[in-house]
Amino acid sequence: MSGSLREAENAVLWGCKAMCARGYVLGTAGNISARVAGEDLVVITPTSLPYEDLTADDLAVLTMEGKSAKDGRKPSIEYGMHLRILLARPDVRCIVHTHSKFATAVSAMQDVDAVPVLDIETAMYVGGDIPIAPFAPPGTEALARGAAEAIRDRAGVLLEGHGALGVGKTMRDAMVASDNIERCCEMFCIIRAAGKIKPLPPEPLKNLCDWSRKNRGIAP
């Protein structure tokens, strides 16, 4: 086993524990992946196994074309979505797909196409408003295509009636994006219930979002 493969497996296992600790999944929902540095491979969580008990032997390894590169567990049903985003975004090395409560709630709101930037953290760590990809059944090409198209240059996207994706150069970056998405969605629910959203000033907001695209994952 190469050191890069072991590093990617460790990143995925860390992501699984972090996702569970945050309460972002129930049962075996959600999935996590990581590119293998210097190789045409992706490590991804398996289908239908509880995250708390996963070991490196349980993880699936795929080529970027979606072919299995390791005997054993079947990959998550959402592997196509991960691969599409990784192919479209060379800057992304890790992906966290959560079914977190507030992100899922906002993704199902009527007449909401994107979650606006409510604070500086969302601007810096997501890179702008959080788009919502249209609904498609889990594991389908339509879902994979919709998510890859909707995320654009952001560090995250909501999936209508389904959850959220956070992406990054490292697994910690992807988890920070997921944290900010969930936090922004919670604040969005609170503000909509209590009053109206006060937009951030356009020029400072643009500067923060531009900074995010250049330095995402690095604290200012």
C-alpha positions as CSV (number, residue, x, y, z in Angstrom):
1,M,0.0,0.0,0.0
2,S,1.3,3.4,-0.9
3,G,1.7,6.2,1.7
4,S,-0.7,8.4,-0.3
5,L,-3.4,5.7,-0.2
6,R,-2.9,5.2,3.5
7,E,-3.1,9.0,4.0
8,A,-6.4,9.2,2.0
9,E,-7.9,6.3,4.0
10,N,-6.9,8.0,7.3
11,A,-8.5,11.2,6.1
12,V,-11.8,9.5,5.3
13,L,-11.8,7.7,8.6
14,W,-11.2,11.0,10.5
15,G,-14.0,12.6,8.5
16,C,-16.4,9.8,9.4
17,K,-15.7,10.2,13.1
18,A,-16.0,14.0,12.9
19,M,-19.3,13.8,11.0
20,C,-20.8,11.5,13.6
21,A,-19.5,13.6,16.5
22,R,-21.3,16.6,15.0
23,G,-24.6,14.8,14.5
24,Y,-24.6,15.3,10.8
25,V,-25.8,11.8,9.9
26,L,-28.2,9.2,11.1
27,G,-27.6,5.5,10.6
28,T,-25.5,5.0,7.4
29,A,-26.7,8.1,5.6
30,G,-24.1,10.5,4.0
31,N,-20.7,9.6,2.5
32,I,-17.1,10.9,2.4
33,S,-14.3,10.7,-0.1
34,A,-10.7,11.7,-0.6
35,R,-8.4,11.8,-3.6
36,V,-5.2,9.7,-3.4
37,A,-2.3,12.2,-4.0
38,G,-0.4,11.4,-7.2
39,E,-2.6,8.5,-8.2
40,D,-5.8,8.1,-10.3
41,L,-7.7,6.8,-7.3
42,V,-10.3,7.9,-4.8
43,V,-11.1,6.5,-1.4
44,I,-14.8,6.5,-0.5
45,T,-17.0,5.2,2.3
46,P,-18.8,1.9,1.7
47,T,-22.5,1.4,1.4
48,S,-24.6,0.5,4.4
49,L,-22.0,0.3,7.1
50,P,-22.2,2.4,10.4
51,Y,-19.5,5.0,10.4
52,E,-18.5,4.6,14.0
53,D,-17.2,1.1,13.3
54,L,-15.4,1.6,10.0
55,T,-11.8,0.5,9.5
56,A,-9.5,1.1,6.5
57,D,-10.3,-2.4,5.3
58,D,-14.0,-1.4,4.9
59,L,-13.2,1.6,2.7
60,A,-13.7,1.3,-1.1
61,V,-11.1,2.5,-3.6
62,L,-12.1,3.5,-7.1
63,T,-10.4,4.9,-10.2
64,M,-11.6,8.2,-11.4
65,E,-13.6,6.3,-14.0
66,G,-15.5,4.6,-11.3
67,K,-13.9,1.2,-11.5
68,S,-13.1,-0.7,-8.4
69,A,-9.4,-0.8,-7.5
70,K,-9.7,-2.9,-4.3
71,D,-11.5,-6.1,-3.4
72,G,-14.0,-5.9,-0.7
73,R,-16.8,-3.5,0.1
74,K,-19.1,-1.8,-2.4
75,P,-18.7,2.0,-2.6
76,S,-21.4,4.4,-1.5
77,I,-24.3,4.6,-3.9
78,E,-23.3,8.3,-4.3
79,Y,-19.9,7.6,-5.7
80,G,-20.8,9.0,-9.1
81,M,-21.6,12.4,-7.4
82,H,-18.2,12.5,-5.7
83,L,-16.3,11.6,-8.9
84,R,-18.2,14.2,-11.0
85,I,-17.2,16.9,-8.5
86,L,-13.6,15.8,-8.3
87,L,-13.3,15.7,-12.1
88,A,-14.9,19.2,-12.4
89,R,-12.9,20.7,-9.5
90,P,-9.1,19.8,-9.6
91,D,-8.8,22.1,-6.5
92,V,-11.0,19.8,-4.4
93,R,-9.3,16.8,-2.8
94,C,-12.0,15.8,-0.1
95,I,-15.8,15.8,0.0
96,V,-18.1,15.4,2.9
97,H,-21.8,14.7,2.2
98,T,-24.0,15.2,5.3
99,H,-27.6,14.8,6.0
100,S,-27.4,17.5,8.7
101,K,-30.7,18.9,10.1
102,F,-30.7,22.6,9.2
103,A,-29.1,22.2,5.8
104,T,-31.7,19.6,4.9
105,A,-34.5,21.8,6.2
106,V,-33.4,24.8,4.2
107,S,-32.9,22.7,1.1
108,A,-36.6,21.8,1.3
109,M,-37.9,25.4,1.7
110,Q,-40.3,26.6,-0.9
111,D,-39.0,29.4,-3.1
112,V,-35.5,29.3,-1.8
113,D,-32.9,28.8,-4.6
114,A,-29.8,29.7,-2.6
115,V,-28.9,30.6,1.0
116,P,-27.5,34.2,1.1
117,V,-24.2,35.0,2.8
118,L,-25.3,36.0,6.3
119,D,-21.9,36.5,8.0
120,I,-18.2,36.8,7.2
121,E,-17.4,33.1,8.0
122,T,-19.8,31.9,5.2
123,A,-18.1,34.4,2.8
124,M,-14.6,33.2,3.7
125,Y,-15.2,29.5,4.1
126,V,-17.9,28.8,1.5
127,G,-17.1,31.6,-1.0
128,G,-20.5,33.1,-1.5
129,D,-24.2,32.2,-1.3
130,I,-24.9,28.5,-0.9
131,P,-26.6,27.2,-4.1
132,I,-29.3,24.4,-4.0
133,A,-29.1,21.7,-6.5
134,P,-32.5,20.4,-7.8
135,F,-33.9,17.2,-6.4
136,A,-32.9,13.9,-8.0
137,P,-33.1,10.4,-6.5
138,P,-30.0,9.2,-4.6
139,G,-27.4,7.5,-6.6
140,T,-28.6,8.8,-10.0
141,E,-26.7,10.5,-12.8
142,A,-29.1,13.4,-12.5
143,L,-28.1,14.0,-8.9
144,A,-24.4,13.8,-9.7
145,R,-24.7,16.2,-12.6
146,G,-26.9,18.6,-10.7
147,A,-24.6,18.8,-7.7
148,A,-21.5,19.3,-9.9
149,E,-23.1,22.0,-11.9
150,A,-24.6,23.8,-8.9
151,I,-21.5,24.0,-6.7
152,R,-19.6,26.1,-9.2
153,D,-16.6,27.6,-7.4
154,R,-18.1,27.3,-3.9
155,A,-16.9,25.1,-1.0
156,G,-20.4,23.7,-0.6
157,V,-23.8,23.1,-2.0
158,L,-27.2,22.0,-0.7
159,L,-29.1,19.1,-2.3
160,E,-32.8,19.6,-2.4
161,G,-34.6,17.5,0.2
162,H,-31.4,15.6,0.8
163,G,-28.6,17.3,2.7
164,A,-25.4,19.1,1.9
165,L,-21.9,18.8,0.4
166,G,-18.8,20.4,1.8
167,V,-15.5,20.3,-0.2
168,G,-11.9,21.3,0.4
169,K,-8.2,20.8,-0.2
170,T,-8.1,18.7,3.0
171,M,-10.7,16.7,5.0
172,R,-10.6,19.4,7.7
173,D,-11.3,22.1,5.1
174,A,-14.2,20.1,3.8
175,M,-15.5,19.6,7.4
176,V,-15.1,23.3,8.1
177,A,-17.1,24.1,5.0
178,S,-19.8,21.6,6.2
179,D,-19.8,23.3,9.6
180,N,-20.3,26.7,8.1
181,I,-23.1,25.5,5.8
182,E,-25.0,24.0,8.7
183,R,-24.4,27.2,10.8
184,C,-25.5,29.5,8.0
185,C,-28.6,27.4,7.4
186,E,-29.5,27.5,11.1
187,M,-29.1,31.3,11.2
188,F,-31.2,31.5,8.0
189,C,-34.1,29.6,9.7
190,I,-33.9,31.9,12.7
191,I,-33.8,35.1,10.8
192,R,-36.6,34.1,8.5
193,A,-38.7,33.3,11.5
194,A,-37.9,36.5,13.4
195,G,-37.6,39.1,10.7
196,K,-35.8,40.1,7.4
197,I,-32.3,39.4,6.3
198,K,-30.0,42.4,6.3
199,P,-27.6,42.0,3.3
200,L,-23.9,42.6,3.9
201,P,-22.4,45.6,2.0
202,P,-21.6,44.5,-1.6
203,E,-18.0,45.6,-1.9
204,P,-16.7,44.1,1.4
205,L,-18.7,40.9,0.7
206,K,-17.1,40.6,-2.8
207,N,-13.6,41.1,-1.3
208,L,-14.2,38.3,1.2
209,C,-15.6,36.0,-1.4
210,D,-12.6,36.7,-3.7
211,W,-10.3,36.0,-0.8
212,S,-12.0,32.7,-0.3
213,R,-11.5,31.6,-3.8
214,K,-7.7,32.3,-3.5
215,N,-7.1,31.1,0.0
216,R,-10.0,28.8,1.0
217,G,-9.1,26.6,3.9
218,I,-6.4,29.1,5.2
219,A,-7.5,31.3,8.2
220,P,-6.8,35.0,7.6
